[in-house]
Amino acid sequence: MQDFVSIIIPVYNRENYIIKTLESLKAQTFTNWECIVIDDGSTDSSVEQVQEFVSTDERFKFFRRPGDLKKGAGSCRNFGISISNGNLIQFLDSDDLLHKEKLNKQVKSYPGNDTILTAKWGGFTSAKDLKSRFKYKYHSYKNFKSGKALLNSFGRNQEFFPLHVYLTPRELINKAGKWDEELTNNDDAEFFTRVILEADKIKFVPQSVAYYRYDVPGNLSSIDSIEKVESTILSWKKIENHLKNSNCNKIYVQNAKYYLYEYLKQKFSEFLLREREFFSDKRKGKSKLPSIFKWLKTKVLK
């Protein structure tokens, strides 16, 4: 049976970015896909723009989040999964981009079992600088014999992959469970920790590329409220528990705790005493701050 990809995109007030994201999908050289866009209650022109765009290509499908479902990206993604048809799932945020060969190269490399496909990635702020923050060298750019080995690599090397790097078999998501709708921040790290731990293997596809947009106003990754601080801490507690239950090295979490602690000292110091036990084993990573921790400083710790 031919592989079919379901691309799931939650959108909330992304009128300045969403069309570029959808155009990057329309340009894919792999064509056997559907794109499910779920609006989470936008108040700008996002809905009108998406509706006009999807009318030109039947592979795009637009939905509004049902009113009986909780607001949030996780809820929208869960809804998208429930109505999707693909054996492979591509999650994508409404401001990020995929290279035109991203799906093609990964699908061709898919061995047909519980293997997650990964890709190269880089950050950008405009279409003119797609390569300006590209991650050319990454310790995690390789195959792994288990999901646990990838997570250990993230911890040892202070690295991470944004969610659209992965192309994930539906069966792995069924095993790992839905997106945690309790979380408003760092829910992608929590979700993919569970999914990765279920994987038999990780296959890196070097010709496949994903682009992550930095510095977007109102980005979900920004920690700018007490609610978001609480969610971020809760997400790392859950990740830590997942790693513990799988006998996986938790240096990944310990390093994240350090940089989160340093941020909270500046803006939300009241959490340090409350969460003293959680932060007790924090550890500073390498002097260089690649990947996840440079990302924390530029996007989260601002």
C-alpha positions as CSV (number, residue, x, y, z in Angstrom):
1,M,0.0,0.0,0.0
2,Q,1.3,3.4,-0.9
3,D,2.2,5.7,2.0
4,F,-0.1,8.6,2.7
5,V,0.8,11.6,4.8
6,S,-1.5,13.6,7.0
7,I,-0.2,17.1,7.7
8,I,-1.8,18.7,10.8
9,I,-1.6,22.4,11.4
10,P,-3.3,24.3,14.3
11,V,-3.7,28.0,13.6
12,Y,-4.4,31.0,15.8
13,N,-3.9,34.6,14.6
14,R,-1.2,33.9,12.1
15,E,-2.4,36.1,9.2
16,N,1.2,37.2,8.5
17,Y,2.6,33.7,8.2
18,I,0.0,31.0,7.5
19,I,-0.1,31.3,3.7
20,K,3.7,31.0,3.4
21,T,3.4,27.8,5.5
22,L,0.7,26.4,3.2
23,E,2.6,27.3,0.1
24,S,5.6,25.3,1.3
25,L,3.2,22.3,1.4
26,K,1.8,22.9,-2.0
27,A,5.4,22.9,-3.4
28,Q,6.1,19.4,-2.0
29,T,7.4,17.1,-4.7
30,F,5.7,14.2,-2.8
31,T,2.0,14.6,-3.6
32,N,0.2,11.9,-1.7
33,W,-0.9,13.9,1.3
34,E,-3.7,15.7,3.0
35,C,-3.3,18.9,5.0
36,I,-5.8,19.5,7.9
37,V,-5.8,23.0,9.2
38,I,-7.7,23.6,12.4
39,D,-8.5,27.1,13.5
40,D,-8.4,27.7,17.3
41,G,-10.6,30.8,17.4
42,S,-8.6,33.3,15.4
43,T,-9.7,37.0,15.6
44,D,-7.6,38.3,12.7
45,S,-7.9,37.4,9.0
46,S,-6.3,33.9,9.3
47,V,-9.6,32.1,8.7
48,E,-10.5,34.1,5.6
49,Q,-7.0,33.6,4.1
50,V,-7.0,29.9,4.8
51,Q,-10.4,29.4,3.4
52,E,-9.5,31.1,0.2
53,F,-6.3,29.2,-0.1
54,V,-7.8,25.7,0.5
55,S,-10.4,26.3,-2.1
56,T,-7.8,26.0,-4.8
57,D,-6.5,22.5,-3.8
58,E,-8.7,19.7,-2.5
59,R,-5.8,18.2,-0.5
60,F,-6.2,21.0,1.9
61,K,-9.1,20.8,4.5
62,F,-10.1,23.5,6.8
63,F,-11.9,23.0,10.2
64,R,-12.8,25.2,13.1
65,R,-12.1,23.6,16.5
66,P,-15.4,22.1,17.7
67,G,-16.8,24.2,20.6
68,D,-16.9,21.3,23.0
69,L,-13.2,20.8,22.7
70,K,-10.7,22.6,24.9
71,K,-8.9,25.6,23.4
72,G,-5.3,25.1,22.6
73,A,-2.9,23.7,20.0
74,G,-2.8,20.2,21.6
75,S,-6.6,19.9,21.4
76,C,-6.5,21.0,17.7
77,R,-3.8,18.5,16.9
78,N,-5.8,15.7,18.7
79,F,-8.8,16.6,16.7
80,G,-6.7,16.6,13.5
81,I,-5.4,13.2,14.3
82,S,-8.9,11.9,14.8
83,I,-10.2,12.9,11.4
84,S,-7.0,12.2,9.4
85,N,-6.4,9.3,7.1
86,G,-2.6,9.0,6.7
87,N,-0.4,6.1,8.0
88,L,2.3,8.8,8.5
89,I,1.7,12.0,10.4
90,Q,3.5,15.4,9.8
91,F,2.9,18.0,12.5
92,L,3.5,21.6,11.5
93,D,3.1,24.9,13.2
94,S,1.3,27.7,11.3
95,D,4.5,29.8,10.9
96,D,7.1,27.2,10.0
97,L,8.1,25.8,6.6
98,L,9.1,22.6,4.9
99,H,11.6,22.3,2.1
100,K,9.9,21.0,-1.0
101,E,11.7,17.7,-0.8
102,K,11.1,17.2,2.9
103,L,8.2,14.7,2.6
104,N,9.5,13.0,-0.5
105,K,12.9,12.1,0.9
106,Q,11.5,10.9,4.2
107,V,8.7,8.8,2.7
108,K,11.2,7.1,0.4
109,S,13.3,6.2,3.4
110,Y,10.5,4.9,5.5
111,P,11.0,1.1,6.1
112,G,7.4,0.5,7.0
113,N,7.6,-0.2,10.7
114,D,7.8,1.7,14.0
115,T,10.6,3.9,12.8
116,I,10.5,7.7,13.2
117,L,12.0,9.7,10.3
118,T,14.1,12.8,11.2
119,A,15.6,15.6,9.1
120,K,18.0,18.6,9.2
121,W,16.6,21.9,10.4
122,G,17.4,25.5,11.0
123,G,15.9,28.7,12.2
124,F,14.9,31.8,10.2
125,T,13.2,35.1,10.6
126,S,12.3,35.7,6.9
127,A,12.4,33.9,3.6
128,K,15.6,35.7,2.8
129,D,17.6,34.0,5.5
130,L,16.5,30.4,5.5
131,K,20.1,29.3,6.0
132,S,21.2,32.0,8.4
133,R,20.7,29.9,11.5
134,F,20.9,26.5,9.9
135,K,22.1,23.5,12.0
136,Y,24.7,22.2,9.6
137,K,26.5,20.0,12.3
138,Y,24.4,18.2,14.9
139,H,25.3,15.1,16.9
140,S,21.8,13.9,16.5
141,Y,22.0,13.9,12.7
142,K,22.3,10.1,12.5
143,N,20.4,6.9,12.8
144,F,19.7,5.4,16.2
145,K,18.9,1.9,17.2
146,S,16.2,3.0,19.6
147,G,14.2,6.1,20.6
148,K,16.0,6.1,24.0
149,A,19.3,6.5,22.2
150,L,18.1,9.7,20.5
151,L,16.9,11.2,23.8
152,N,20.2,10.3,25.4
153,S,21.9,12.1,22.5
154,F,19.7,15.2,23.1
155,G,20.9,15.2,26.7
156,R,24.6,14.6,26.1
157,N,24.8,17.2,23.4
158,Q,22.2,19.8,24.4
159,E,20.2,19.3,21.3
160,F,16.6,19.1,20.3
161,F,14.4,18.8,17.2
162,P,11.4,21.0,16.6
163,L,8.2,19.0,16.0
164,H,8.1,19.4,12.2
165,V,11.5,17.6,11.8
166,Y,9.7,14.3,12.5
167,L,7.6,12.2,10.2
168,T,5.8,9.8,12.5
169,P,4.0,6.5,11.9
170,R,0.4,6.7,13.2
171,E,0.8,3.5,15.1
172,L,3.5,5.1,17.3
173,I,1.1,7.9,18.2
174,N,-1.6,5.3,19.0
175,K,0.9,3.7,21.4
176,A,2.2,6.9,22.9
177,G,-1.2,8.5,23.4
178,K,-2.7,11.9,22.5
179,W,-1.2,15.4,23.0
180,D,-1.5,16.4,26.6
181,E,-4.2,19.1,26.5
182,E,-3.3,20.2,30.1
183,L,-0.1,21.8,28.8
184,T,0.1,25.2,27.2
185,N,3.9,25.3,26.9
186,N,6.5,22.8,25.9
187,D,3.7,20.3,25.0
188,D,5.6,19.3,21.9
189,A,8.7,18.2,23.9
190,E,6.4,16.2,26.3
191,F,4.5,14.6,23.4
192,F,7.5,13.6,21.3
193,T,9.3,12.3,24.4
194,R,6.5,9.7,24.7
195,V,6.4,9.0,20.9
196,I,10.2,8.6,20.6
197,L,10.3,6.2,23.5
198,E,7.9,4.0,21.6
199,A,10.0,3.9,18.5
200,D,12.0,0.8,17.5
201,K,14.5,2.9,15.5
202,I,15.2,6.5,14.4
203,K,16.2,7.0,10.7
204,F,17.9,10.3,9.8
205,V,17.2,11.5,6.3
206,P,19.9,14.1,5.5
207,Q,18.3,15.4,2.3
208,S,15.1,16.3,4.2
209,V,14.9,19.8,5.7
210,A,12.6,21.7,8.0
211,Y,12.7,25.4,8.8
212,Y,11.7,26.9,12.2
213,R,10.6,30.5,12.4
214,Y,12.1,32.5,15.3
215,D,10.8,35.8,16.9
216,V,7.1,35.5,16.2
217,P,4.9,37.7,18.4
218,G,2.7,35.7,20.7
219,N,4.6,32.5,20.0
220,L,3.4,29.6,22.2
221,S,7.0,29.0,23.3
222,S,7.3,32.3,25.1
223,I,7.2,32.2,28.9
224,D,5.6,35.5,29.7
225,S,2.9,34.6,32.2
226,I,2.5,32.6,35.4
227,E,0.2,30.2,33.6
228,K,3.0,29.5,31.0
229,V,5.6,29.1,33.7
230,E,3.5,26.6,35.5
231,S,2.9,24.7,32.3
232,T,6.5,24.7,31.4
233,I,7.6,23.3,34.7
234,L,4.8,20.7,34.6
235,S,5.9,19.6,31.1
236,W,9.5,19.0,32.3
237,K,8.3,17.1,35.3
238,K,6.3,14.9,33.0
239,I,9.3,14.4,30.7
240,E,11.5,13.6,33.6
241,N,9.0,11.0,34.7
242,H,8.8,9.4,31.2
243,L,12.6,9.2,31.1
244,K,12.7,7.7,34.6
245,N,10.2,5.0,33.7
246,S,12.2,4.1,30.7
247,N,15.6,4.0,32.5
248,C,16.7,6.8,30.2
249,N,19.5,9.3,31.0
250,K,17.8,12.5,32.4
251,I,20.6,14.9,31.7
252,Y,18.3,16.4,29.0
253,V,15.9,17.5,31.7
254,Q,18.6,18.6,34.2
255,N,20.2,20.9,31.6
256,A,16.8,22.4,30.8
257,K,16.2,22.9,34.5
258,Y,19.3,25.0,34.8
259,Y,18.4,27.5,32.1
260,L,14.8,27.6,33.2
261,Y,16.0,28.4,36.7
262,E,18.2,31.2,35.4
263,Y,15.2,32.7,33.6
264,L,12.9,32.4,36.6
265,K,15.4,34.2,38.8
266,Q,14.9,37.3,36.6
267,K,11.2,37.4,36.1
268,F,9.4,34.8,38.2
269,S,11.5,34.3,41.3
270,E,8.5,33.2,43.4
271,F,8.6,29.8,41.7
272,L,12.2,29.0,42.8
273,L,11.2,28.4,46.5
274,R,8.0,26.7,45.5
275,E,9.8,24.3,43.1
276,R,13.0,23.9,45.2
277,E,12.9,20.1,45.0
278,F,12.3,20.1,41.2
279,F,15.4,22.3,40.6
280,S,17.6,20.6,43.1
281,D,19.4,18.5,40.5
282,K,19.7,21.2,37.8
283,R,23.1,21.2,36.0
284,K,24.7,23.6,33.7
285,G,25.6,22.1,30.3
286,K,28.5,22.9,28.1
287,S,29.9,26.4,27.9
288,K,28.6,26.6,24.3
289,L,24.9,26.8,24.0
290,P,23.8,25.0,20.8
291,S,20.3,23.8,19.9
292,I,17.7,23.7,22.6
293,F,19.5,26.0,25.0
294,K,20.4,28.7,22.5
295,W,16.7,28.4,21.5
296,L,15.7,28.9,25.1
297,K,17.8,32.1,25.3
298,T,16.5,33.6,22.1
299,K,12.8,32.6,22.2
300,V,11.9,31.8,25.8
301,L,14.4,33.6,28.0
302,K,13.8,37.0,26.6
